[in-house]
Amino acid sequence: MSIAPRALVLSVGAELLLGETVDTNAAFLAAELARIGLDLRSVRQLPDERAVIAAAFRLALDQVEVVLATGGLGPTHDDVTREGMADMLGEELTEDAVLAERLYARFGGAGRMPVSNLRQALLVPSARPLDNPIGSAPGWWVERDGRVAVLMPGVPSEMQRMWREQVVAGLRAAFSLWPLHARTIKTFGIGESAAAEKVGDLLASPGEGIEAGIYARDDGVHLRFTTRGDAAPLAELAARAVGALGEDVYGADDQTLPGQALAALWSAGARTLATIESGTEGALLAIVAAHPAAEDEARFVGGSLAVDAAGQPAAPAADAVLSVRLAPAAASGRSRVAVCLEAPEIGFTERELRIHGSGGQRNRRAAFAALDQVRRASRSARTD
């Protein structure tokens, strides 16, 4: 099996280093690189400094076959990613007539376009422009000595479209790519160390060419098995993990805890679900509302939020009503969550759970803990 080409992501922008903007571009590209068959080795965040950017490109292209940069392609004085790449290449930036004409057309004529936008028409001889149909900043594709550098806008929607429509095809043409195959087993109600102990050597010795990992997330503990070779052995590993973890497994791969809870309600006879919550800042409502509606799942009809412990708003009419009350966190960092499900032949009276975490993570974990109780209760109702 061929070794996957190595990749490195450079995220450019002072706003990233100051914590004003979360680098969602790097997270998106990390998942995409694994999907198409590149091995991401590092992510770096850089200031808007021409010399720093040039040095980062030089070092990155010495280390890996593919460098992806996002940000710094705008029209203002601190957008200097183009300049940094030009310096690294030792080439002069000149205005490209075709790019300039596209910019004029985008703004409705030269008289309506700020002069500074012409910086986005600058190009070097080694760069091929990448079209940006929803923004003013074109990307760059630079290929030299078997290495590829790609410059993309920092605006996520622009970057993602350029990636999907142009960059992926270019990378597949330039390299022999071996996509990453993965199987994920998802659990809730068991800790990371306890789950690792139950699956034993599945993590330590999953097999030749297979990597295994275990991760604690807000929606539970996930086990993941990956390979760039034959995907067939992953099915056996996933089955063995499910057998070892038993009732704590709620799904695999793209299945989600909200989806599994809603599916379990449907199978138990409930066609609609409403929620009532307090202390969670609306985390439960947000999670369930964001879940795409699907057939054979209870339909979410809405939720109510109490802004203080004394309030108890009414829930929308539904076959099942899930109530969640999150108490203030204790000094130990643990929190108590009271959960109740009102539903014919499924529901349960209030029960108390314990979670840990802080801030938004604490709220989300409380919501997922409640959904896991719905999943378990609904499944028990079907089997009784």
N, C-alpha and C positions, 0 to 999 in steps of 0.2 A: 504494500500500500504506500502511495506517495505521501510525503510529509506535507501538511497543509502550509501554504504560504503564511508568513507571519505578518501581523498588522499592528499599527500603533495609531492611536487617535490623539490629535492635538485640538484642544478646545480653547479658542482665543477670545479674550475679553476680560477687562478689569472687573466687570460686574460679577463674573464667576468667582474670582478670587476674593471679592469683598462679601460674598455670600448673598448678594442681592438677587441673583438668578440661579436657579437650580439647573445643573447641566443635564437636562433630559436628552440632549442630542447624543451624548456619550452612551447613555443607557440604551437608547434606540439602536445605535450602531453596534454595540456589543452583541445584542440579540441577533441582529441581522448578519453580522460577520460569522457568528457560529452557524446560523442557518445555511448560508451559502457555501461555507467551507474554508474560511480563513481563521487563523489562530491569533486572536487578539492578545498581545503581550503586555500592553500598558496603555494608560490614559493619562495625559498631562494637560494641565490648565496653564495657560500662558497669559501674561499681561499684554497690553497693546503697545509693545515696544519692538520696533523694527529689528534691532540687533538680536534681541532675545528670540524672536520668531525665526530669523535666519539661522541662528545657531541650533534651534530645536529641529528645524527641517534637516539640517546637515547631519546631526547626530542620529535622528530617526532613520534616515535613509541609509545610514551605515549599518543599522541594526536589523531592519526588517525590509520586507519586499513591498509592502503597501503602507502608505501614510495617508490618513484621512484627516483633514483639517476643517473645522467649522468655525465661522465667525470672522469678523474683521474684513468683510468685503463691501462694506457700505461706502457712502460718499464723503464721510466726514474725516477730519484730520487724524483721528485716532484709529481709523480703519486701515491697517498697514500690513495685512497678511499678504497681499499681492507683492508689496515692496519687499517683505521678508523673503518670499520665495524667489523673487528676481535677484536679490542680493546673493542668496545661496547658489543660484545657477550662474551668477556672474553675467547676467544679461540685462539689457536696457529695456525699460518699459516704454512702449509707444502706443499712441492712440490707434485703435483698430476701427477703420471706417465703417465696417458692417455693424459692430457693436454700438458705435456712436449713433448710427442711423436707427437702430432698434430702440435706443434710449429716447431719441427725439420722438419717435412714433408712440412710445409708451406714454410720454408726457403730453402728447398732443402738439408737438412742435418745439423748435429750439427756443422760441421766446418764452415758453411756459415752463421750461426745465431749469432748475438751479444749475449754475455753471459747475458746481462741485460734483454733480452727478457724472460728469464726463470722466472722473477718475475711475468709474466702473467700466469704462471702455478701454482701459489700459491692458496691454497684453505683452508677453515676451515671446520670442520666436519658438521656444520649446513648448509653449502651452497651447492646448486646444480648448476653446471656450465651450462651456456647457450651458445650454439654454435654461433660462429661469422664466417659465411662462407666467408665474404668479408674483414675481418680484423684479426689482430693477438690477439686482446683483447677479451677473453671470458667474458660473463656477469655472474652474480650470481643471484640465486633465494634463498632467505632465508625466511623460514616460521616458526613462533614460536608463541605459545599462541594466535592463531587466527589472528595474524598480519603477513603481508608480506612486505619484503623489496626486491627491485629489483635493481641491479647495472647494468648499461648499458654503452657502450662506449660513448664518447662525439662526435665522428665523426657522423654528422647527418645521412648519408646514412647507416652506420652500426647500429646506434641506431634504426632507423625506421624499418629496416628489422628485427632486433631482436624483436622489439615490435610486429610487425604484425605477424611474424611466430611463436613466442614462448610465449611472455608475455601475450598477449590478451587471448589466450586459457587458460593459467594458472590462470589468474584472474577470468575468467568465471567459471572455475572448483572450485575455492576456495570460491567464494562469489555468492550470489543471486543478480544479477545485473538488474536494471531497466533502460534501455536506455532513454536518454533524447529526447523527441519529440520537434521539433521546427518549427515555421513558421516565416519567415522574410519578411517584406514589405519594399521595397527600393524606396526612393524618391530622386529627385534632383530639385533644384530651390527653396527650402523652408528651412528656418532655423530650428534648433532643437527646440527652444522654440515655434515657430509658429506651427510646426508640433505637438508638445505635446498639445498645446491648441486646435487644431482641433480634435484630437482623444479623448480628454477629459477623461472620466472615463475608457476608454479601458486600460489606463496605470495604473491608481490608483486602479481600482477594476476589474481586468480581469476575476476573478472567482476563486473558491476554487481549490487549488493545482496548479494554473497557475501563473507564474511569467512573468512580462512584463518589457521591457526596451527600451530605445531610445538612439541611438548612432550617433554622427556626425563623418563621415568618409570622406576621400578624394572623394569618389564616391557618396556622398550625405548623407542623414539622413536615418538610418535604424531603423525600429521598429521590435522587436523580442518578440514572445510569446513562452514560453517553459513550458513543464510539464513532469513529470515522470509517470503520470497517463494516463487516456483515452485521446487520441490525437484528438478525434472528435471535441471537442469545439474549437480547434485552427482554424479550417476552418472558423467558423463563425466570430471569432475575426479578422482574416485576411481580410475577405470580408468587414466587417464594417470599418476597417482601410482604405481599398482601396476606399470605398465610401466616407469617410470623407476627404481624401487627394486628390482625383480626379486626375487632369492632371499632378500633380507632381509625381505620382507613375510611375516608369518605369519598375518595375519587382518585382519578389518575389523569395525567396529561392536562388537557384543557378543561377538565371538569372543575367546577368551583363549588365552594361551600354554600353560597346562596342558591345556586342551581340545584344542588343535591337536596337541600332542605325543601325547596319549592316542589321538586319532583316527588319527594317522599310525602309531602302533604297531599299532592294530587292522587297518588296511589292509595292513600288512606281515605280518600273521599272528599277532601277539602278542595274547593275550586278557586277560592279567593283568600288572600291574606292581608291583614292590616296590622300596623304596629303602633305601640305606645312606648315612649322611652323618656327617661329623665337622667341627668348627669352625664350624658354621652355626647352632648353638643350635636345631636342629630346623626351620629355615625351609622346607626342601624338603618335609618331611613335612606341615607345616602348610598349605602352599600347595596341594599335591596333594589332601590330605584334604578341604580346603574346597571343592574343585571339585565341583559337582553331577554325580552319575553320569548318563551318557547312553548311549543306544544307539549302536552303531558306534564306541565308544571302549573302549580297554583299561580294565579295572576295576582300581582301586588296591586292593591287598590289605593294605597296611601298610608301615611302615618301621622301621628301626633307627637309633639315634643313639649314636655313640661320644662320650663326654664328654671324651676326650683323644686325642691323635694315636696313642698306642700301642694303643688298643683297636680291635678290628675285629669288631663283633657280626655275627651271622648274620642274613640277611634272610629274611623269610617266603618260602615256595615260590611262584614265579611264573614265567611265560613269559619275562619280561624283568626284569632287576635293574639299576637305575641307582645307581651309586656316585658320591658327591661328597665331595671332601676340600678344605676351604678352609684355606689357609695363613695365618699371621698377616700383617697388613698391613705393607707396607714403609714406610720413612720418607716416600716420595713419595706415600703414600696409595693406591697400587696394591696389589692382592692377586692371588695365583695360586690358581687353582681347578683341581684335578685331577678329570677326569670320565671315567667308564668305563661302558659299556653292555654287559651280558651278555645276548644274545638270539640265538637261531638265525637266521642269514642277515641279521641287522640290526646286531648289536652291533659295537662298535669297542673297540680296546684303549685304555688310558689316554691321554688327551690333555690338554694344559694350556691353560687360558684365562686371560686377565687381565681383571680388573674394577677399578672404583674405588668409593669410598664408605666410610662408616664406620657402626658400630653395626648396628642392625637393617636399615638400607638395604643395607649391604654383604652381610649374610647373604642377604637376599632376592634381590639381584642375582646372587649365586652360584647360587642355586636356579634362577632364571629362565634363566641362561646354560646350565645343565645341561639344562633342558627344551628349550631351543632346539637343542642338539646332538642330542637325541633326535628332535625334529621333522625336522631336516635328514637325519639318518642313515636314519630310517625312510622318508622320501620317496625318498632315493637307492636304497634297497633295492627299492622298488616299480618304479622306472624302469629298473633294470639288466637 
